[in-house]
Amino acid sequence: MKLLLVTIWLIALLAEVSPQPRELIRYEDSRVSMACTYSIVVYGNNAQTLRQAVDTAFDEVDRIDRLMSHYKLDSPLSRLNREAAKAPVKTDPELFDFLAECLRYSRQSDGAFDITVGPLMKAWGFFRGEGRMPSNQELAQARRNVGFQHVILDEKARTVFFDLPGVELDLGGIAKGYAVDRAVALLKQGGINSALVSAGGSTIYGLGTPPNEPGWEVKLQNPVAPDKTALTLRLKNQALSVSGSYEKFFELGGRRYSHIMDPRSGRPVEGVLSVAVVTGSGTAGDALDNVFYVQGIEWSRKTLSAFPISEVIFFLHESDSKSRIENLKHNSLHRW
């Protein structure tokens, strides 16, 4: 009996002297890069460590921009666009591997995702512009220069070649997601276990969870009422990527033409307001939200299991004031 009492007393004493866990420090910062604002929220025990980790992550995003920008004339990607139709060009190993991954998404999506879509973006006025209706001649010329099959990669020589003059690469549909993944990887290396990384809201990755929460809460915008929330998701070691027609568009003759192109038809996709994809990586999400947006709900429903995703949410147009949500994972249907 005495032994039991002594044991209980020792446990109580240890509980009193044991250090209580400190409240985690929250640190948040943002930086403009890749034509959008990257934001990072982190939690940890040391303020200086948090700042250094976030700065390192932002520097990595800037590095990806210098590597993959088609706006910067001195980037390796811009060099490919200038020279790869003349002769095979040996390029940065990281960029070569990334282009190979992009072409895999093109093949798997039957061409719905295509990094040669740049000429169409220019013809429709969405390259550094708000959009316009191209002439039939402009559109025909742009379509001749589009097609991922024209990008020839030599894995042994590590070279890139365009088999048609006028082909050019635009990584805007996937590079932001890749930059998010790289930022998350460096945060992990810096000892960060709890972070939210956002590329302008189009691709968001939730690393771990915030204190005392099951996941990072992310709200999806209602595309017909932007000031309202359509859905709330929680991310834990997952990425959310969103493509929406409301991001950039113009209207003509009562029709809306958005910047999201079907590379095969050469025209903007109509009838879809936005698509949100939950995946394990920002790179996959950034590519697949475009794939499902272009291919539409029925194709997506049939091929869902072929892609590394957790959930696909369609926001479909019904009228100027009403849309519907179709969540393919849960097979549910909502209206408002």
C-alpha positions in Angstrom: 0.0 0.0 0.0 2.8 2.4 0.9 4.6 1.5 -2.3 1.5 2.4 -4.3 1.1 5.7 -2.5 4.8 6.6 -3.1 4.4 5.8 -6.8 1.3 8.0 -7.1 3.1 10.8 -5.2 6.2 10.6 -7.5 3.9 10.7 -10.6 2.2 13.7 -9.3 5.5 15.4 -8.5 6.9 14.7 -11.9 3.7 16.2 -13.5 4.2 19.4 -11.5 7.9 19.8 -12.5 7.6 18.6 -16.1 7.9 21.4 -18.6 4.6 22.3 -20.3 4.7 22.5 -24.1 5.1 26.0 -25.3 2.5 27.7 -27.5 3.7 27.5 -31.1 4.7 30.7 -32.8 2.9 31.7 -36.0 4.8 33.5 -38.8 3.4 34.7 -42.1 4.9 36.4 -45.1 4.3 37.0 -48.8 6.3 37.7 -52.0 5.3 38.5 -55.6 6.7 36.0 -58.0 5.6 34.2 -61.2 3.0 37.0 -61.8 1.2 36.3 -58.5 1.5 36.7 -54.8 2.9 33.7 -52.9 1.9 33.5 -49.3 3.3 31.2 -46.6 2.0 30.6 -43.0 4.2 28.5 -40.7 4.1 27.4 -37.1 7.1 26.5 -34.9 9.1 27.2 -31.7 11.7 29.6 -33.0 10.9 32.9 -34.7 14.2 33.2 -36.4 14.1 29.6 -37.8 10.6 30.3 -39.2 11.7 33.5 -40.9 14.8 31.8 -42.4 12.8 28.8 -43.7 10.1 31.1 -45.3 12.7 33.3 -47.0 14.5 30.2 -48.3 11.2 28.9 -49.7 10.4 32.2 -51.4 13.9 32.3 -52.9 13.2 28.8 -54.4 10.0 30.1 -56.0 12.0 33.0 -57.6 14.6 30.4 -58.8 11.8 28.4 -60.5 10.5 31.6 -62.1 14.0 32.4 -63.5 14.2 28.8 -64.9 10.7 28.4 -66.4 9.4 31.9 -67.2 8.5 32.5 -70.9 8.3 36.3 -70.1 12.0 36.6 -69.1 14.1 36.6 -72.2 17.1 35.2 -70.4 15.4 32.1 -68.9 16.3 28.6 -70.1 12.7 28.2 -71.3 12.8 31.3 -73.4 16.0 30.1 -75.0 14.2 26.9 -75.9 11.4 28.9 -77.5 14.0 30.8 -79.6 16.3 28.0 -80.6 14.7 24.5 -80.3 13.0 24.7 -83.8 16.4 25.2 -85.4 18.3 22.3 -83.8 18.1 20.1 -80.6 19.0 22.2 -77.5 20.6 20.7 -74.4 18.9 22.3 -71.5 19.0 22.4 -67.7 18.4 18.9 -66.2 15.7 20.0 -63.9 13.8 21.7 -66.8 14.3 18.7 -69.1 12.8 16.3 -66.4 9.9 18.8 -65.8 9.1 18.9 -69.6 9.1 15.1 -69.7 6.5 15.1 -66.8 4.4 17.7 -68.7 4.4 15.5 -71.8 3.2 12.6 -69.7 0.2 14.6 -68.5 -0.5 15.5 -72.2 -0.5 11.9 -73.3 -2.6 10.7 -70.3 -5.2 13.5 -70.9 -5.5 12.9 -74.7 -4.0 16.4 -75.3 -6.3 18.3 -72.9 -3.2 19.5 -71.1 -0.7 21.0 -73.6 2.3 23.2 -72.8 2.5 24.3 -76.5 -0.8 26.3 -76.0 1.1 29.6 -76.1 0.2 30.6 -79.7 -3.5 30.2 -78.9 -3.2 32.4 -75.8 -1.6 35.1 -78.0 -4.2 34.7 -80.7 -7.0 35.1 -78.2 -5.3 38.1 -76.6 -4.7 36.5 -73.2 -0.9 36.8 -73.3 -0.4 39.9 -71.2 -4.0 41.0 -72.2 -7.6 40.7 -71.2 -8.7 38.8 -74.4 -10.2 39.4 -77.8 -11.8 37.5 -80.7 -9.2 36.4 -83.2 -9.8 36.3 -86.9 -10.2 32.9 -88.6 -6.8 33.3 -90.2 -5.1 34.1 -86.9 -6.8 31.1 -85.2 -5.9 28.7 -88.1 -2.2 29.8 -87.9 -2.1 29.4 -84.1 -3.6 25.9 -84.3 -1.0 24.8 -86.7 1.7 25.7 -84.1 0.0 23.8 -81.2 0.5 20.2 -80.3 2.6 18.5 -77.7 3.7 15.9 -80.3 5.9 18.6 -81.8 8.1 18.6 -78.7 10.8 15.9 -79.1 12.8 15.0 -76.0 16.0 12.9 -76.4 16.6 11.4 -72.9 20.0 10.1 -73.8 21.3 13.4 -75.1 19.0 15.4 -72.7 18.0 17.7 -75.6 14.7 19.4 -76.6 13.7 19.8 -80.3 10.6 21.3 -81.9 9.9 19.6 -85.2 7.8 22.6 -86.5 8.8 26.3 -86.6 6.4 28.5 -84.5 6.1 26.0 -81.7 6.7 27.5 -78.2 6.3 26.4 -74.6 4.2 28.0 -72.0 4.4 26.4 -68.5 1.9 28.8 -66.9 -0.6 25.9 -66.4 1.8 23.9 -64.2 4.9 25.8 -63.0 3.2 27.5 -60.1 2.2 24.1 -58.6 5.8 22.9 -59.1 7.1 26.0 -57.3 4.7 25.3 -54.4 6.0 21.7 -54.1 9.6 23.0 -54.1 8.8 25.5 -51.4 7.1 22.8 -49.3 10.2 20.6 -49.7 12.5 23.3 -48.5 10.3 24.1 -45.5 10.5 20.4 -44.5 14.2 20.5 -44.8 14.2 23.6 -42.6 12.4 21.6 -39.9 9.0 23.0 -40.5 6.1 20.5 -39.9 3.1 22.9 -40.1 2.7 25.3 -43.1 0.3 26.6 -45.6 1.8 27.6 -49.0 -0.4 29.5 -51.5 0.4 30.5 -55.1 -2.1 33.3 -55.5 -4.9 31.0 -54.3 -4.7 28.9 -57.5 -2.6 26.2 -55.9 -2.4 25.7 -52.1 -0.6 23.1 -50.1 -1.3 22.3 -46.5 1.7 20.7 -44.7 0.8 18.9 -41.5 -1.9 20.8 -39.6 -2.2 24.1 -37.7 -2.2 23.8 -33.9 -5.2 22.0 -32.5 -6.9 21.6 -35.9 -7.4 18.5 -38.0 -6.2 20.3 -41.2 -5.8 23.7 -42.9 -9.1 25.2 -43.6 -9.5 26.5 -47.2 -12.6 28.1 -48.6 -13.7 27.7 -52.2 -15.1 30.8 -53.8 -18.7 30.8 -55.2 -18.1 31.5 -58.9 -21.4 33.2 -59.4 -21.2 35.2 -56.1 -17.5 35.8 -55.4 -18.1 37.4 -52.0 -19.6 34.0 -50.8 -18.1 30.7 -49.9 -19.3 27.6 -51.9 -17.4 24.9 -50.0 -14.9 24.6 -47.2 -12.1 22.0 -47.3 -9.4 20.9 -44.9 -6.0 20.0 -46.2 -3.5 17.8 -44.4 -0.4 17.0 -46.5 -2.5 17.7 -49.6 -2.7 20.3 -52.4 -5.7 22.1 -53.7 -5.6 23.5 -57.2 -8.4 25.6 -58.8 -9.0 26.8 -62.4 -11.7 29.3 -63.0 -13.2 31.1 -66.0 -13.7 34.1 -63.8 -9.9 34.7 -63.5 -9.5 36.2 -67.0 -12.2 36.5 -69.7 -14.0 38.8 -72.1 -17.7 38.8 -73.2 -18.9 39.2 -76.8 -22.4 38.8 -78.2 -23.7 37.5 -74.9 -21.1 34.8 -74.6 -18.1 34.6 -72.2 -14.7 33.5 -73.5 -12.2 32.6 -70.8 -8.4 32.1 -70.9 -8.7 28.3 -70.3 -8.2 26.7 -73.8 -9.0 23.4 -75.3 -5.7 22.9 -77.2 -7.3 20.6 -79.7 -10.2 22.8 -80.8 -8.2 26.0 -80.4 -11.1 27.7 -78.5 -11.9 28.6 -74.9 -13.8 26.0 -72.9 -17.5 27.0 -72.3 -20.0 25.8 -69.7 -17.6 25.2 -66.8 -17.1 27.9 -64.2 -14.3 26.4 -62.2 -12.7 23.0 -61.3 -11.0 22.3 -58.0 -8.7 19.3 -57.5 -7.4 17.8 -54.3 -4.1 15.9 -54.9 -0.9 14.9 -53.1 1.2 17.5 -55.0 0.8 21.0 -56.3 2.4 19.9 -59.7 -0.3 17.3 -60.2 -3.1 19.5 -59.1 -2.0 22.4 -61.3 -2.0 20.2 -64.4 -5.1 18.2 -63.6 -7.5 21.1 -62.8 -6.9 22.1 -66.4 -7.3 18.5 -67.7 -10.7 18.0 -66.0 -11.8 21.5 -66.9 -11.1 20.9 -70.6 -12.4 17.3 -70.7 -15.6 18.0 -68.8 -17.6 16.1 -66.3 -18.4 12.9 -68.1 -14.9 12.2 -69.3 -13.6 13.0 -65.8 -16.1 10.7 -64.2 -15.0 7.7 -66.3 -11.2 8.3 -66.0 -11.0 9.5 -62.4 -9.2 6.4 -61.1 -6.4 6.9 -63.7 -5.0 10.0 -62.0 -3.4 10.5 -58.5 -6.2 12.6 -57.0 -8.4 12.5 -53.9 -11.3 14.7 -55.1 -12.5 16.7 -58.1 -15.1 19.4 -57.7 -16.9 20.9 -60.7 -18.7 24.2 -60.7 -21.0 24.1 -63.7 -23.0 26.9 -65.3 -26.8 26.8 -65.1 -27.7 30.5 -65.4 -26.3 33.9 -64.6 -27.3 33.6 -61.0 -27.2 29.8 -60.4 -24.6 27.1 -60.7 -24.3 23.5 -59.5 -21.5 21.7 -57.8 -20.6 18.1 -58.7 -18.2 16.3 -56.4 -16.9 13.2 -58.2 -15.4 11.6 -55.1 -18.6 11.6 -53.1 -20.9 11.5 -56.1 -22.9 14.3 -54.5 -24.8 17.1 -56.2 -25.5 20.6 -54.7 -27.4 23.6 -56.0 -27.8 27.2 -54.8 
